[in-house]
Amino acid sequence: MKIQLKAFRKKEDLKKHLKSHAETLFYASGTSTVIPYPNLGKALKGKGFEHLYMGDLNALPQKMDFAREGALEIEGPVTWKDARGFCLSHGRNIMVSPTEELACMLAGIATSASGERSFGFGSLREHVTEIEYLNFEGKEQTLYSKNLLINHPLFQSEEGKKILEAYQDSYKKYDGFKNAPFPRLEKETDLMVGMEGQLGVVTRAHFETIKDETTRFLFIKLPKWEEDVKPHLEIFYNAQNFRDHLISVELLDHNCLSYLPDEEKPLPAGYDVIFLEVKLSSFDLIIENLIPTLTLTPDDNIFEMNGDKCHHLRMLIPRFISEVNQRRGVKKKGTDVQVPKESFETLISYYRDFSTKGISYNLFGHFGDGHLHFNFLPLAEEEEKCQNLLTEFYKKIKSIHGSPFAEHGIGLLKQDFIAPFLTKVQLEMYRYLKENLDPKNQFFPQGFLNLSRGKKND
Ligand SMILES: Cc1cc2nc3c(=O)[nH]c(=O)nc-3n(C[C@H](O)[C@H](O)[C@H](O)COP(=O)(O)OP(=O)(O)OC[C@H]3O[C@@H](n4cnc5c(N)ncnc54)[C@H](O)[C@@H]3O)c2cc1C
């Protein structure tokens, strides 16, 4: 298979390329954990394609502005880091905060990004009010979140209405998830959200922002989760009542913290930490009403941490982990599961079982949302064992009605695992979307929307 790079410097060049209908995987910062960019040829082998363009969007012109009070308008490959800086300089802030802040915001629409602040503010999908994209003919199309998809021209036919109604019905059991096993498809803007660039190229969007407010961070020192998870779970359950006051509830386990150089470690070795990001205006309320309910955690184990230091730690940990992995030749096998509140303890019991398999691992993530990243760090000879463990794991996740990939998407690496979560209702919708919005099958044709081709699950 031949993979050919093509960079776009002007929107007009991009339009011209789209009119040629050449099969293309567009990319922005290339931080996706589910597309193996350096080994793309290997990952695409046997998928029946001879040629693919890698469409580099990084050289397109960038723009940031406030379209109206609080609505941040982004054009081109603007990163989260730059957008946050821009907002802060205007006394505002963005509500989503992916750990990888060099990722692009418009790509975040394509992956339905979320992050630690989703506990308080929800995922990116909820903040996008307007999206412009280029369709298969290179034409600009605009979508508005205020318009329901059921009124969109695409769904006015008898067939379209029927497919959408069945799809929305099937989504009901996942209401409340950040990202279910399949995209939301409720509002017009959802046609681009979580679609991983398979229906068009997002070129401009509006994001609701909030007035910037100082926040404070509480660190809670905890035993290793494998040995005693009760204090962690007490925080999980009790924090749910304070969603209006807490912005994030995040876990970093003792394994993650062990990667840090000694001078950066916030705790002695052998402890987990859960940190709470608290709105300044709610700090006293949290101290008086949430903290006293944490009966399994001694008061001395709860302390305030400087916000900049906390942010710095969050950035450092993935970097150190990936550096050590590269050195050891480890290919991380990550998980991205979110489960309903009532299944969270069960999810942790699966991870505890993983921890006994003799393979290196770590656990961190969006604890308050019941959404964690358990990462196996296998040596080459342990990779197959890991893959088998994960196959069994996803069967269990399906049986407890969890969402297997709540944040990082499907890409190329998770397609085998997602397939059992899809029924003919979703596959029908995928087929319908591809036929109508990508009739030449030019947008990332190896992506999950084409799982509908040749697969007929019940
Ligand atoms: C250390 C680390 C931490 C991470 N933490 C988080 C996190 O907290 N939350 C989270 O959500 N993700 C996280 N991610 C995953 C990743 O950063 C996100 O998926 C991010 O949105 C990808 O952005 P990107 O610019 O790198 O996109 P790319 O990797 O370049 O592309 C990702 C996908 O989006 C499509 N795409 C890109 N741009 C466009 C466009 N303009 N129009 C249409 N399709 C497009 C591509 O075709 C591809 O399918 C993390 C990744 C790493 C490595």
PDBQT file of the ligand as one rigid body, heavy atoms in Angstrom, charges set to zero:
ROOT
HETATM    1  C1  LIG A 501      -0.650  11.816  26.462  1.00  0.00    +0.000 C 
HETATM    2  C2  LIG A 501      -2.003  11.913  25.812  1.00  0.00    +0.000 A 
HETATM    3  C3  LIG A 501      -3.068  12.370  26.566  1.00  0.00    +0.000 A 
HETATM    4  C4  LIG A 501      -4.355  12.446  25.973  1.00  0.00    +0.000 A 
HETATM    5  N1  LIG A 501      -5.384  12.913  26.730  1.00  0.00    +0.000 NA
HETATM    6  C5  LIG A 501      -6.600  13.068  26.182  1.00  0.00    +0.000 A 
HETATM    7  C6  LIG A 501      -7.684  13.579  26.945  1.00  0.00    +0.000 A 
HETATM    8  O1  LIG A 501      -7.544  13.910  28.124  1.00  0.00    +0.000 OA
HETATM    9  N2  LIG A 501      -8.887  13.706  26.317  1.00  0.00    +0.000 N 
HETATM   10  C7  LIG A 501      -9.067  13.370  25.013  1.00  0.00    +0.000 A 
HETATM   11  O2  LIG A 501     -10.184  13.514  24.514  1.00  0.00    +0.000 OA
HETATM   12  N3  LIG A 501      -8.065  12.864  24.279  1.00  0.00    +0.000 NA
HETATM   13  C8  LIG A 501      -6.846  12.709  24.812  1.00  0.00    +0.000 A 
HETATM   14  N4  LIG A 501      -5.814  12.200  24.065  1.00  0.00    +0.000 N 
HETATM   15  C9  LIG A 501      -6.072  11.755  22.677  1.00  0.00    +0.000 C 
HETATM   16  C10 LIG A 501      -5.822  12.830  21.588  1.00  0.00    +0.000 C 
HETATM   17  O3  LIG A 501      -5.011  13.867  22.068  1.00  0.00    +0.000 OA
HETATM   18  C11 LIG A 501      -7.180  13.375  21.113  1.00  0.00    +0.000 C 
HETATM   19  O4  LIG A 501      -7.847  12.343  20.438  1.00  0.00    +0.000 OA
HETATM   20  C12 LIG A 501      -7.090  14.627  20.216  1.00  0.00    +0.000 C 
HETATM   21  O5  LIG A 501      -8.389  15.138  19.981  1.00  0.00    +0.000 OA
HETATM   22  C13 LIG A 501      -6.407  14.373  18.905  1.00  0.00    +0.000 C 
HETATM   23  O6  LIG A 501      -6.070  15.624  18.368  1.00  0.00    +0.000 OA
HETATM   24  P1  LIG A 501      -4.976  15.730  17.192  1.00  0.00    +0.000 P 
HETATM   25  O7  LIG A 501      -4.894  17.153  16.755  1.00  0.00    +0.000 OA
HETATM   26  O8  LIG A 501      -3.704  15.116  17.618  1.00  0.00    +0.000 OA
HETATM   27  O9  LIG A 501      -5.697  14.830  16.107  1.00  0.00    +0.000 OA
HETATM   28  P2  LIG A 501      -5.067  13.784  15.091  1.00  0.00    +0.000 P 
HETATM   29  O10 LIG A 501      -4.396  12.660  15.816  1.00  0.00    +0.000 OA
HETATM   30  O11 LIG A 501      -4.255  14.500  14.098  1.00  0.00    +0.000 OA
HETATM   31  O12 LIG A 501      -6.415  13.213  14.419  1.00  0.00    +0.000 OA
HETATM   32  C14 LIG A 501      -7.313  12.472  15.190  1.00  0.00    +0.000 C 
HETATM   33  C15 LIG A 501      -8.552  12.133  14.362  1.00  0.00    +0.000 C 
HETATM   34  O13 LIG A 501      -9.259  13.336  14.061  1.00  0.00    +0.000 OA
HETATM   35  C16 LIG A 501      -9.411  13.495  12.652  1.00  0.00    +0.000 C 
HETATM   36  N5  LIG A 501      -9.253  14.933  12.367  1.00  0.00    +0.000 N 
HETATM   37  C17 LIG A 501      -8.233  15.719  12.748  1.00  0.00    +0.000 A 
HETATM   38  N6  LIG A 501      -8.473  16.992  12.356  1.00  0.00    +0.000 NA
HETATM   39  C18 LIG A 501      -9.665  16.978  11.706  1.00  0.00    +0.000 A 
HETATM   40  C19 LIG A 501     -10.446  17.994  11.089  1.00  0.00    +0.000 A 
HETATM   41  N7  LIG A 501     -10.068  19.264  11.037  1.00  0.00    +0.000 N 
HETATM   42  N8  LIG A 501     -11.626  17.623  10.527  1.00  0.00    +0.000 NA
HETATM   43  C20 LIG A 501     -12.057  16.331  10.551  1.00  0.00    +0.000 A 
HETATM   44  N9  LIG A 501     -11.329  15.339  11.131  1.00  0.00    +0.000 NA
HETATM   45  C21 LIG A 501     -10.162  15.669  11.708  1.00  0.00    +0.000 A 
HETATM   46  C22 LIG A 501      -8.338  12.640  12.030  1.00  0.00    +0.000 C 
HETATM   47  O14 LIG A 501      -8.727  12.217  10.738  1.00  0.00    +0.000 OA
HETATM   48  C23 LIG A 501      -8.253  11.489  13.014  1.00  0.00    +0.000 C 
HETATM   49  O15 LIG A 501      -9.250  10.536  12.735  1.00  0.00    +0.000 OA
HETATM   50  C24 LIG A 501      -4.537  12.094  24.615  1.00  0.00    +0.000 A 
HETATM   51  C25 LIG A 501      -3.440  11.663  23.854  1.00  0.00    +0.000 A 
HETATM   52  C26 LIG A 501      -2.193  11.571  24.445  1.00  0.00    +0.000 A 
HETATM   53  C27 LIG A 501      -1.022  11.119  23.598  1.00  0.00    +0.000 C 
ENDROOT
TORSDOF 0
